[in-house]
Each structure stands twice: as C-alpha cells, then as structure tokens.
Amino acid sequence: YTTLFRSSAVRGLMAKIKVEADQRLLTDYPRSWPARVRVLAGSTRHERTVTHVPGDPALPFDRGSVRKKFLRFTQPVLGAEKAERILARCSEALVTGGFSSLVDEIERNCVDTAFSA
C-alpha cells in the first residue's frame, strides 16, 4: 500500500494502521461478520464493535447504497461534480483495471481541495 500512494501524508497514515484477525468475531459467520475498530489517540482509546455491517444478510449493500455512502462522504469535501466524476472513475477502473490512474486522480483532487481550503 505504501508504494501505491505518492503522498507522504497518506503513506504516513497507512503505516499507522494495523489489521489483526480475531477468531472470536467469527462465531456467527457467515450469518454475520462483525468487526471491531480500536483507535488510539495519545493516551485515549476508543473501541467499537459492529455486529451487522453493510453487506451482511441483515444489511444488504447494493450498488445504490455504495453510491449514496460514497457521495455522502466525498461531496462535502470535493463538491458534487468532482465526487460524481471520481465515482464514475471507480466503476471504470473495476472494468479496465486502471487503478493506478484512479489513485493518482484521487490524490490530485485531495491535494487540490486541501490547498484551496
């Protein structure tokens, strides 16, 4: 992941993320596939376990749900036009495999947004 992103800020954040398996979370699999997230911020620790995540049988997550969630998070930062364009590029990359150019475009938009704020 660190070679995929050119931004040192993104690489720095990614280097701080650890993913660990916890077999205890699999007791109800495949009916549910829970997840636990822990965040350490200095001496403060936050933890949350979610039993039904989008995509589980109890919470279907279709293409429309993906679009709605993506735009809810990206439009406030990028604006409606850029968010829609990147969403379209994501769909295109799934078909063409052009993930490197997609990552470049996302980074460009994030840098442009950060400097214009």
C-alpha positions as semicolon CSV with decimal commas, in nm:
position;residue;x (nm);y (nm);z (nm)
1;Y;0,000;0,000;0,000
2;T;0,279;0,245;0,073
3;T;0,415;0,223;-0,282
4;L;0,069;0,284;-0,431
5;F;0,030;0,629;-0,275
6;R;0,270;0,907;-0,368
7;S;0,154;1,138;-0,090
8;S;0,376;1,112;0,217
9;A;0,079;1,211;0,436
10;V;-0,129;0,918;0,305
11;R;0,166;0,678;0,338
12;G;0,223;0,801;0,695
13;L;-0,140;0,738;0,788
14;M;-0,142;0,395;0,624
15;A;0,173;0,298;0,814
16;K;-0,012;0,358;1,142
17;I;-0,295;0,117;1,058
18;K;-0,276;-0,243;1,181
19;V;-0,519;-0,518;1,088
20;E;-0,536;-0,818;1,319
21;A;-0,750;-1,130;1,294
22;D;-0,972;-1,216;1,590
23;Q;-1,127;-1,561;1,568
24;R;-1,383;-1,469;1,835
25;L;-1,552;-1,245;1,582
26;L;-1,628;-1,544;1,359
27;T;-1,863;-1,733;1,591
28;D;-2,174;-1,637;1,387
29;Y;-2,007;-1,640;1,046
30;P;-2,149;-1,648;0,776
31;R;-2,478;-1,514;0,921
32;S;-2,286;-1,210;1,038
33;W;-1,928;-1,096;1,002
34;P;-1,865;-0,846;1,279
35;A;-1,577;-0,604;1,301
36;R;-1,401;-0,427;1,586
37;V;-1,218;-0,099;1,545
38;R;-0,979;0,043;1,802
39;V;-0,833;0,389;1,776
40;L;-0,554;0,511;1,999
41;A;-0,510;0,887;2,013
42;G;-0,233;0,961;2,258
43;S;-0,344;0,802;2,583
44;T;-0,710;0,793;2,479
45;R;-0,853;0,470;2,345
46;H;-1,179;0,434;2,154
47;E;-1,327;0,096;2,062
48;R;-1,638;-0,008;1,876
49;T;-1,766;-0,349;1,772
50;V;-2,024;-0,371;1,497
51;T;-2,218;-0,694;1,454
52;H;-2,404;-0,629;1,131
53;V;-2,208;-0,435;0,876
54;P;-2,335;-0,332;0,535
55;G;-2,311;-0,635;0,310
56;D;-2,426;-0,883;0,574
57;P;-2,757;-1,059;0,502
58;A;-2,922;-0,836;0,766
59;L;-2,797;-0,518;0,594
60;P;-2,783;-0,555;0,216
61;F;-2,538;-0,319;0,049
62;D;-2,617;-0,285;-0,319
63;R;-2,478;-0,053;-0,586
64;G;-2,721;0,223;-0,487
65;S;-2,610;0,200;-0,123
66;V;-2,245;0,224;-0,228
67;R;-2,317;0,533;-0,437
68;K;-2,512;0,703;-0,159
69;K;-2,241;0,637;0,101
70;F;-1,958;0,744;-0,130
71;L;-2,128;1,072;-0,215
72;R;-2,225;1,139;0,148
73;F;-1,856;1,133;0,245
74;T;-1,697;1,288;-0,063
75;Q;-1,934;1,565;-0,171
76;P;-1,874;1,786;0,135
77;V;-1,500;1,772;0,066
78;L;-1,474;1,758;-0,312
79;G;-1,801;1,911;-0,426
80;A;-2,075;1,734;-0,620
81;E;-1,910;1,742;-0,964
82;K;-1,571;1,603;-0,857
83;A;-1,732;1,341;-0,632
84;E;-1,952;1,218;-0,918
85;R;-1,653;1,211;-1,155
86;I;-1,441;1,005;-0,915
87;L;-1,729;0,766;-0,852
88;A;-1,761;0,713;-1,228
89;R;-1,383;0,655;-1,248
90;C;-1,409;0,392;-0,973
91;S;-1,665;0,199;-1,178
92;E;-1,447;0,237;-1,486
93;A;-1,137;0,111;-1,301
94;L;-1,322;-0,203;-1,195
95;V;-1,377;-0,283;-1,562
96;T;-1,046;-0,164;-1,709
97;G;-0,809;-0,225;-1,419
98;G;-0,688;0,136;-1,433
99;F;-0,640;0,162;-1,058
100;S;-0,309;0,347;-1,067
101;S;-0,454;0,638;-1,266
102;L;-0,760;0,636;-1,036
103;V;-0,538;0,667;-0,728
104;D;-0,347;0,949;-0,898
105;E;-0,673;1,134;-0,969
106;I;-0,797;1,088;-0,612
107;E;-0,468;1,219;-0,473
108;R;-0,474;1,519;-0,711
109;N;-0,828;1,607;-0,604
110;C;-0,744;1,570;-0,237
111;V;-0,434;1,789;-0,269
112;D;-0,627;2,048;-0,474
113;T;-0,902;2,052;-0,211
114;A;-0,656;2,079;0,079
115;F;-0,476;2,375;-0,078
116;S;-0,796;2,556;-0,173
117;A;-0,937;2,530;0,182
